């Protein structure tokens, strides 16, 4: 139908411009559903969580020890113990001039203003002696010290992790309103691809891309619709795209986006919808197709597995997160010391597989995989992140370089 990118030109779109185009094109899911806490991990919160209680709900002891009123007992050499208050029980108002044996988390009884930790106390029968200085008000967690009733404790758009779910539980919240999972249809392309477990015939290779796609998408919390492998044929490619349009919020494919005679994805996208993005000034992964078919976004990444991993991480991941309703999709990166020399700069921004290591001097440095080949998938398992080199950048050992750990991506 249409093409809004300069596919006939040799000029490559800068990475920042391409990424901005992608992000602007993402439409967040609006459908909501309510899930129980134990089903909420990695879901995107749609409605903020507000506490209906104070946390703590009452003054409670931060230590195992003895609760007392400082003024009543400051002049006493020995203090009688008048009651015992385990966690989960409520004591009686404190008798003047006495102490209550109290345990961590137990409500501080009325009349007490201080808890003395047990390590500072010697006990003989029902009498205690305090050994050391006493600070009035010590070791008491005050009511609403953590959260006040009515506080917003988790904001909408948060991708829920263990700590968020635990915080919600601490306020008595048992279910959360989340975004519906993003439905992503995937297919790989290539007559040469066969599934693991089958005999490896001449000219065939195992389909690792299917599993890369699934793993990356599931890490992000998407619902995966697997359309299988599509043969190198134009109509088969169109059929797969049409199936994805009917079932998914986003279609992802690998392979078929370059200019070869057997590359049909780009052609099908141009004929069936619109192609907004194609050639990007990035290495690896220059040919990356982005457009829409009947309003459904489509991202086609290169077929080489390393290119798939990198372009998914840099382009598809932020688009997907924004489509899920997450507004901060920028990965954390660090400046680290280079343990390598690099005198082979590229005209494009380059993402090199890299890992942190300790050099002979005990210094933490980052080193890069020696090969640039986008077909060496083992380089991704060797690495624990990527070094980002700007166009034309050369590196000498000891220079500071940009490093994006995989843990900040997934």
C-alpha positions as CSV (number, residue, x, y, z in Angstrom):
1,X,0.0,0.0,0.0
2,X,2.6,2.6,1.1
3,X,6.1,3.1,2.3
4,X,7.1,6.1,4.4
5,X,10.8,5.2,4.6
6,X,13.5,5.8,2.0
7,X,14.1,2.2,1.1
8,X,15.5,3.2,-2.3
9,X,18.1,5.3,-0.7
10,X,21.5,4.1,0.7
11,X,21.2,6.5,3.6
12,X,20.6,4.7,6.9
13,X,18.3,6.1,9.6
14,X,20.1,7.1,12.8
15,X,19.4,4.8,15.7
16,X,17.9,7.6,17.9
17,X,15.5,8.7,15.1
18,X,14.4,5.1,14.5
19,X,13.9,4.4,18.2
20,X,11.9,7.6,18.6
21,X,9.7,6.6,15.6
22,X,9.0,3.2,17.2
23,X,8.2,4.6,20.6
24,X,5.8,7.2,19.2
25,X,4.0,4.4,17.2
26,X,3.3,2.2,20.3
27,X,-0.3,2.2,21.5
28,X,-0.6,0.9,25.1
29,X,-3.1,-1.9,25.8
30,X,-6.2,-0.5,27.5
31,X,-8.0,-3.7,28.5
32,X,-7.8,-4.6,32.2
33,X,-8.2,-7.6,34.3
34,X,-8.1,-8.4,38.1
35,X,-5.7,-11.0,39.3
36,X,-4.8,-12.4,42.7
37,X,-1.4,-11.5,44.2
38,X,0.1,-14.9,43.4
39,X,-0.7,-14.3,39.7
40,X,0.6,-10.7,39.5
41,X,4.3,-11.2,39.0
42,X,5.6,-9.3,35.9
43,X,2.2,-7.9,35.1
44,X,1.7,-4.2,34.5
45,X,-0.4,-2.4,37.1
46,X,-3.3,-0.6,35.5
47,X,-4.8,1.1,38.6
48,X,-2.7,2.4,41.5
49,X,-2.7,0.6,44.8
50,X,-3.9,2.7,47.8
51,X,-3.5,1.5,51.4
52,X,-6.7,1.1,53.5
53,X,-4.7,0.7,56.7
54,X,-1.8,2.3,58.6
55,X,1.4,0.2,58.6
56,X,2.2,-0.5,61.3
57,X,-1.4,-0.5,62.5
58,X,-0.2,0.1,66.1
59,X,3.0,0.9,68.0
60,X,5.0,-2.4,68.2
61,X,8.3,-3.6,69.5
62,X,11.2,-3.7,67.1
63,X,13.1,-6.0,69.4
64,X,12.8,-8.9,71.8
65,X,13.1,-7.2,75.1
66,X,11.2,-5.3,77.9
67,X,8.7,-2.6,77.5
68,X,8.5,0.1,80.2
69,X,7.8,3.7,81.0
70,X,11.1,5.5,81.2
71,X,10.0,8.0,83.9
72,X,8.5,5.4,86.1
73,X,11.5,3.1,86.1
74,X,14.5,5.4,85.6
75,X,15.3,5.6,89.4
76,X,14.7,1.9,90.1
77,X,17.7,-0.5,90.5
78,X,15.5,-3.5,89.8
79,X,12.2,-3.6,87.9
80,X,9.5,-6.2,88.4
81,X,8.1,-8.0,85.2
82,X,4.4,-7.8,85.3
83,X,3.3,-9.5,82.1
84,X,4.5,-11.3,79.0
85,X,3.4,-10.2,75.5
86,X,4.3,-12.5,72.6
87,X,3.8,-11.4,68.9
88,X,0.2,-11.9,67.9
89,X,-1.2,-11.1,71.3
90,X,-2.2,-7.9,73.0
91,X,-1.0,-7.1,76.5
92,X,-2.7,-5.2,79.4
93,X,-2.0,-1.6,80.2
94,X,1.4,-1.5,81.9
95,X,1.3,-1.3,85.7
96,X,3.3,1.8,86.9
97,X,6.9,0.9,87.9
98,X,6.9,-2.4,86.1
99,X,8.2,-3.8,82.8
100,X,6.5,-6.2,80.3
101,X,8.4,-9.0,78.6
102,X,7.8,-8.3,74.9
103,X,8.7,-9.9,71.6
104,X,9.4,-8.5,68.2
105,X,6.2,-7.3,66.5
106,X,4.0,-7.4,69.6
107,X,1.9,-4.3,70.3
108,X,3.5,-2.0,72.9
109,X,1.1,-1.9,75.9
110,X,-0.5,1.3,77.0
111,X,1.7,3.2,79.4
112,X,5.0,2.0,77.9
113,X,7.2,4.4,75.9
114,X,10.4,2.5,75.6
115,X,11.6,-1.0,74.7
116,X,15.0,-2.2,76.2
117,X,16.6,-4.9,74.1
118,X,17.1,-8.1,76.0
119,X,20.9,-8.0,75.5
120,X,20.9,-5.0,77.8
121,X,19.0,-6.7,80.6
122,X,19.9,-9.2,83.3
123,X,17.0,-11.1,84.8
124,X,16.7,-12.8,88.2
125,X,13.3,-14.5,88.5
126,X,10.6,-11.9,88.0
127,X,13.0,-8.9,88.4
128,X,15.2,-7.3,85.8
129,X,18.2,-5.0,86.0
130,X,19.1,-2.7,83.1
131,X,22.8,-2.7,82.1
132,X,23.6,0.4,80.1
133,X,22.1,3.7,79.1
134,X,18.4,3.9,78.1
135,X,17.1,6.1,75.3
136,X,13.5,7.2,75.8
137,X,11.3,5.9,72.9
138,X,13.9,3.4,71.7
139,X,13.1,0.3,69.7
140,X,9.4,1.1,69.0
141,X,8.0,1.1,65.5
142,X,5.4,3.8,65.5
143,X,1.9,3.5,64.1
144,X,1.9,4.6,60.3
145,X,5.7,4.9,60.4
146,X,5.8,3.1,57.1
147,X,2.5,3.8,55.4
148,X,-0.5,6.0,56.2
149,X,-4.1,5.0,55.4
150,X,-4.9,6.6,52.0
151,X,-1.3,6.6,50.8
152,X,-0.7,5.5,47.1
153,X,1.9,2.8,47.6
154,X,2.3,1.5,44.0
155,X,1.7,3.7,40.9
156,X,0.0,2.6,37.7
157,X,2.3,1.6,34.9
158,X,4.6,-0.3,37.3
159,X,5.8,-3.7,36.2
160,X,5.1,-5.7,39.3
161,X,8.0,-7.5,41.0
162,X,8.3,-9.4,44.2
163,X,8.8,-6.3,46.3
164,X,5.7,-4.6,44.9
165,X,3.5,-7.7,45.6
166,X,4.9,-8.0,49.1
167,X,4.1,-4.3,49.7
168,X,0.5,-4.8,48.5
169,X,0.1,-7.8,50.7
170,X,1.4,-5.9,53.7
171,X,-1.6,-3.6,53.4
172,X,-4.1,-6.4,53.2
173,X,-4.6,-6.1,49.4
174,X,-5.3,-9.5,47.9
175,X,-5.9,-8.7,44.2
176,X,-4.6,-6.1,41.7
177,X,-6.0,-4.5,38.5
178,X,-3.5,-5.1,35.7
179,X,-3.2,-4.6,32.0
180,X,-4.2,-7.5,29.8
181,X,-1.1,-9.3,28.6
182,X,0.2,-8.0,25.2
183,X,-0.5,-10.7,22.6
184,X,2.5,-11.1,20.2
185,X,2.4,-13.4,17.2
186,X,5.7,-14.7,16.1
187,X,7.0,-16.5,13.0
188,X,10.3,-17.4,11.6
189,X,11.2,-17.7,7.9
190,X,13.5,-19.9,5.9
191,X,13.4,-23.1,4.0
192,X,16.6,-24.1,5.7
193,X,15.1,-24.2,9.2
194,X,14.1,-27.4,10.9
195,X,13.0,-28.0,14.5
196,X,15.4,-29.4,17.1
197,X,15.0,-33.2,17.4
198,X,14.8,-33.8,13.7
199,X,17.7,-35.2,11.7
200,X,19.9,-32.5,10.3
201,X,19.9,-32.9,6.6
202,X,22.2,-31.2,4.1
203,X,21.7,-27.5,3.9
204,X,19.5,-27.4,7.0
205,X,20.0,-25.7,10.3
206,X,18.1,-25.9,13.6
207,X,15.6,-23.2,14.3
208,X,17.0,-21.3,17.3
209,X,15.2,-18.1,16.5
210,X,11.8,-19.5,17.5
211,X,13.1,-20.2,21.0
212,X,14.9,-16.8,21.2
213,X,11.7,-15.1,20.4
214,X,9.6,-17.1,22.9
215,X,12.1,-16.6,25.7
216,X,12.6,-12.9,25.2
217,X,8.8,-12.3,25.0
218,X,8.0,-14.4,28.0
219,X,10.7,-12.6,30.0
220,X,8.8,-9.4,29.2
221,X,5.5,-10.9,30.3
222,X,3.8,-11.2,26.8
223,X,1.4,-13.8,25.6
224,X,3.1,-15.6,22.7
225,X,1.1,-16.8,19.7
226,X,3.5,-19.1,17.8
227,X,2.7,-19.2,14.0
228,X,5.6,-21.6,13.3
229,X,8.1,-21.4,10.5
230,X,7.1,-19.9,7.2
231,X,8.6,-21.2,3.9
232,X,10.3,-18.7,1.6
233,X,7.3,-18.0,-0.5
234,X,5.4,-14.7,-0.9
235,X,1.8,-16.1,-0.4
236,X,2.9,-18.1,2.7
237,X,4.4,-14.9,4.2
238,X,1.2,-13.0,3.5
239,X,-0.9,-15.8,5.1
240,X,1.2,-15.7,8.2
241,X,0.9,-11.9,8.5
242,X,-2.9,-12.1,8.0
243,X,-3.2,-14.7,10.8
244,X,-1.2,-12.5,13.1
245,X,-3.4,-9.5,12.3
246,X,-6.4,-11.5,13.3
247,X,-5.0,-12.8,16.6
248,X,-2.4,-10.4,18.0
249,X,-1.5,-6.9,19.1
250,X,1.9,-7.1,17.5
251,X,3.5,-9.4,14.9
252,X,7.2,-10.3,15.1
253,X,9.1,-12.2,12.4
254,X,12.8,-13.1,11.8
255,X,14.4,-13.2,8.5
256,X,13.3,-12.1,5.0
257,X,13.8,-8.4,5.6
258,X,16.8,-7.8,3.4
259,X,16.9,-7.5,-0.4
260,X,17.5,-11.1,-1.5
261,X,15.4,-12.9,-4.0
262,X,14.1,-15.1,-1.3
263,X,13.3,-12.3,1.2
264,X,9.5,-11.8,1.2
265,X,8.7,-10.2,4.5
266,X,9.6,-6.6,3.5
267,X,7.7,-7.0,0.2
268,X,4.6,-8.4,1.9
269,X,4.6,-5.7,4.4
270,X,4.8,-3.0,1.7
271,X,2.0,-4.6,-0.3
272,X,-0.3,-5.4,2.6
273,X,0.1,-2.3,4.7
274,X,2.8,0.3,5.2
275,X,6.5,0.2,5.8
276,X,7.7,3.0,8.1
277,X,11.2,1.9,8.9
278,X,13.8,-0.3,7.2
279,X,17.5,0.5,7.1
280,X,19.0,1.6,10.4
281,X,22.6,2.8,11.1
282,X,23.2,0.0,13.6
283,X,25.5,-3.0,13.8
284,X,24.4,-5.8,13.9
285,X,20.9,-5.6,12.5
286,X,20.8,-2.9,9.8
287,X,17.8,-4.3,8.0
288,X,14.9,-4.0,10.4
289,X,11.3,-3.6,9.1
290,X,8.7,-1.8,11.0
291,X,5.2,-0.9,9.8
292,X,1.5,-1.7,10.2
293,X,-1.0,-4.0,8.5
294,X,-4.6,-3.2,9.2
295,X,-3.6,-1.2,12.2
296,X,-1.5,-4.0,13.7
297,X,2.2,-3.1,14.2
298,X,4.7,-5.4,12.6
299,X,8.4,-5.7,13.4
300,X,10.7,-7.9,11.2
301,X,14.2,-8.5,12.5
302,X,17.1,-10.1,10.7
303,X,17.4,-13.9,10.6
304,X,20.9,-14.2,12.1
305,X,20.4,-15.1,15.7
306,X,22.8,-12.5,17.2
307,X,21.1,-9.8,15.1
308,X,17.8,-11.0,16.3
309,X,18.9,-10.8,19.9
310,X,20.4,-7.3,19.6
311,X,17.7,-5.7,17.5
312,X,15.0,-7.2,19.7
313,X,16.8,-5.8,22.8
314,X,17.3,-2.3,21.3
315,X,14.2,-1.8,19.2
316,X,11.4,-4.4,19.9
317,X,11.8,-4.4,23.7
318,X,11.1,-0.7,24.3
319,X,8.2,-0.8,21.8
320,X,6.7,-3.8,23.6
321,X,7.1,-2.2,27.0
322,X,5.5,1.0,25.9
323,X,2.7,-1.1,24.3
324,X,2.3,-2.9,27.7
325,X,1.8,0.5,29.4
326,X,5.3,0.9,30.8
327,X,6.5,4.5,30.3
328,X,10.1,4.0,31.4
329,X,11.6,1.5,29.0
330,X,15.2,2.8,29.0
331,X,17.7,0.1,30.2
332,X,20.2,1.0,32.9
333,X,23.8,1.4,31.6
334,X,27.1,1.9,33.2
335,X,30.5,3.4,32.4
336,X,33.1,0.7,32.9
337,X,36.8,0.4,32.2
338,X,37.7,-1.3,28.8
339,X,40.0,-4.3,29.1
340,X,40.4,-4.3,25.3
341,X,41.8,-2.3,22.4
342,X,39.5,-1.6,19.4
343,X,40.8,0.0,16.3
344,X,38.2,-1.2,13.8
345,X,35.4,1.5,14.1
346,X,32.2,1.2,12.1
347,X,30.3,4.0,10.5
348,X,27.2,2.8,12.5
349,X,26.6,2.6,16.2
350,X,27.7,-0.9,17.3
351,X,26.5,-3.2,20.0
352,X,29.3,-5.6,20.9
353,X,28.7,-8.7,23.0
354,X,30.7,-8.2,26.2
355,X,31.3,-9.4,29.7
356,X,32.7,-8.1,32.9
357,X,35.9,-9.7,34.1
358,X,38.6,-9.2,36.6
359,X,42.1,-8.4,35.2
360,X,45.5,-9.4,36.6
361,X,45.5,-6.3,38.8
362,X,42.2,-7.2,40.4
363,X,40.4,-4.4,38.5
364,X,36.9,-5.0,37.1
365,X,37.0,-4.4,33.4
366,X,34.8,-5.2,30.4
367,X,36.0,-7.3,27.4
368,X,34.3,-7.9,24.1
369,X,33.8,-11.1,22.1
370,X,36.6,-11.2,19.4
371,X,34.2,-11.9,16.5
372,X,31.7,-9.5,15.1
373,X,29.8,-12.3,13.3
374,X,26.1,-12.1,13.8
375,X,25.8,-15.9,13.3
376,X,27.8,-16.9,16.4
377,X,25.0,-17.4,19.0
378,X,27.4,-18.8,21.6
379,X,28.8,-15.2,21.9
380,X,25.6,-14.2,23.5
381,X,25.8,-16.9,26.2
382,X,29.5,-16.0,26.7
383,X,28.5,-12.4,27.3
384,X,26.6,-10.8,30.2
385,X,25.9,-7.5,28.4
386,X,26.8,-5.3,25.5
387,X,29.3,-2.5,25.0
388,X,28.0,0.4,22.9
389,X,30.4,2.0,20.5
390,X,29.5,5.3,18.8
391,X,30.1,5.6,15.0
392,X,33.8,5.9,14.4
393,X,34.8,5.3,18.0
394,X,38.1,3.7,18.8
395,X,38.9,2.2,22.2
396,X,42.2,1.8,24.1
397,X,42.5,-0.3,27.3
398,X,41.6,1.8,30.3
399,X,39.1,4.0,28.4
400,X,35.6,4.3,29.9
401,X,32.9,2.7,27.7
402,X,29.1,2.3,27.8
403,X,28.0,-1.1,29.1
404,X,24.4,-2.4,29.1
405,X,24.1,-5.5,31.3
406,X,21.6,-8.1,30.1
407,X,20.0,-8.0,33.6
408,X,18.8,-4.4,33.0
409,X,17.1,-5.6,29.8
410,X,15.4,-8.7,31.0
